Amino acid sequence: MRPETLFVHAGAEPDAQTGALAPPLHLATTFAHGPAGERRAGYEYIREGNPTQDRFETALAALEGGDAALAFASGMAAITALLDALPPGAHLLYPQDCYAGLRVLATEFLPQRGVVATAVDVTDPEAVRAALTPQTHCLWLETPSNPRLRVCDIAALAALAHAHGALVACDNTFATPLLQQPLALGADVVMHSTTKYFGGHSDVLGGALVFARRDELHAAIAHRRHITGSVMSPFNAWLTLRGLRSLPARMAWHCANARRVAEFLAAQPKIERVNWPGLAADPGHAVATRQMRDFGAMLSIELRDGRDAALDFASRLKVFTNATSLGGCESLVEHRASVEGSQPVSPQNLLRLSIGLEHADDLIADLAQALA
Ligand SMILES: *Cc1c(COP(=O)(O)O)cnc(C)c1O
């Protein structure tokens, strides 16, 4: 079955009792069981598992080509659940360019429990080879990455990491399983912030891990989620399931808009650099062409005249809204350095753009008037 069809039908079987085509939203926190805890349909208490979350997990595992999935309250809860499964003394390799929350976990939280994390340029397999140690338990990948849209070669890096006995996890938030399937390229675990393209409407928080194998790691993280309580709420699972149905249609429009916008911006003298792997000149273009079906709708630009020019440009935009997050219907712009706290890592002249579902001509007209 082609992915478009799978997105419409995964986890969408009619309700067994009523025939309802829209999935039932089970808000129950507790489920009747027998006097000795005998379960009727496998459920006991919402923190351990619930039918609406199960439906979403089944769908997501099918979409990523995995054996099992676990949904979480947020993308950060999903990342944390995986990293908390690393034992003290373990070594984590993570990308130099990555989601800011992962960097905080790696530099602030993981060292507190004896996990050593090292940032590495994952676009350079030789650098990764040199950084792998006998203690390296996990190689974390994010491609394309936030906010510079760097692309790394998942298959090559997975082979390297596996030769060292390390697990490979890949944040697939920007691409979604429609555009890229890290498990098929050799990753062991895929992570999503479903808050972004899956939800698609800037109104629902969530995250997920998808496992290539339903193995001990999956069981350990399911147990951890049950006890620490970072489950997805039924309503969020329901909204995210609904988002799946239209994701291929939305993503096709997002990607086509992003191409128009990226090509327009690349021709502007005030813009020094456009980071978008769909451009032939982008350093990630060749690898992205191999491992992605399309290039996504996140891009970033670096203005020639520095921070002030970037802020001035962002302040003049009218169709784009200055806001964080991404993957919704509306186009967003964000000066990342301004929101990264006291030690920003993003270049001061960089703006990140989430290209939405407006008409590309209106987006380009807005960018043109802000540049003029
Ligand atoms: C948003 C995001 C996250 C964190 O997800 P939340 O749902 O906000 O917790 C992680 N990785 C990437 C690439 C993201 O864009």
The ligand as an SDF file (V2000), in Angstrom:
LIG
                    3D

 15 15  0  0  0  0  0  0  0  0999 V2000
    9.3920   20.4810   18.9000 C   0  0  0  0  0  0  0  0  0  0  0  0
   10.5160   19.5190   18.7200 C   0  0  0  0  0  0  0  0  0  0  0  0
   10.8950   18.6520   19.7440 C   0  0  0  0  0  0  0  0  0  0  0  0
   10.2490   18.6820   21.1320 C   0  0  0  0  0  0  0  0  0  0  0  0
    8.9060   18.3310   21.0520 O   0  0  0  0  0  0  0  0  0  0  0  0
    7.7590   18.9040   22.0530 P   0  0  0  0  0  0  0  0  0  0  0  0
    6.5410   18.2320   21.5190 O   0  0  0  0  0  0  0  0  0  0  0  0
    7.7590   20.3900   21.9090 O   0  0  0  0  0  0  0  0  0  0  0  0
    8.1260   18.4770   23.4270 O   0  0  0  0  0  0  0  0  0  0  0  0
   11.9340   17.7660   19.5030 C   0  0  0  0  0  0  0  0  0  0  0  0
   12.5570   17.7340   18.3090 N   0  0  0  0  0  0  0  0  0  0  0  0
   12.2270   18.5650   17.2950 C   0  0  0  0  0  0  0  0  0  0  0  0
   12.9660   18.4950   16.0100 C   0  0  0  0  0  0  0  0  0  0  0  0
   11.2040   19.4890   17.4680 C   0  0  0  0  0  0  0  0  0  0  0  0
   10.8760   20.3230   16.4730 O   0  0  0  0  0  0  0  0  0  0  0  0
  1  2  1  0
  2  3  1  0
  2 14  2  0
  3  4  1  0
  3 10  2  0
  4  5  1  0
  5  6  1  0
  6  7  2  0
  6  8  1  0
  6  9  1  0
 10 11  1  0
 11 12  2  0
 12 13  1  0
 12 14  1  0
 14 15  1  0
M  END
$$$$
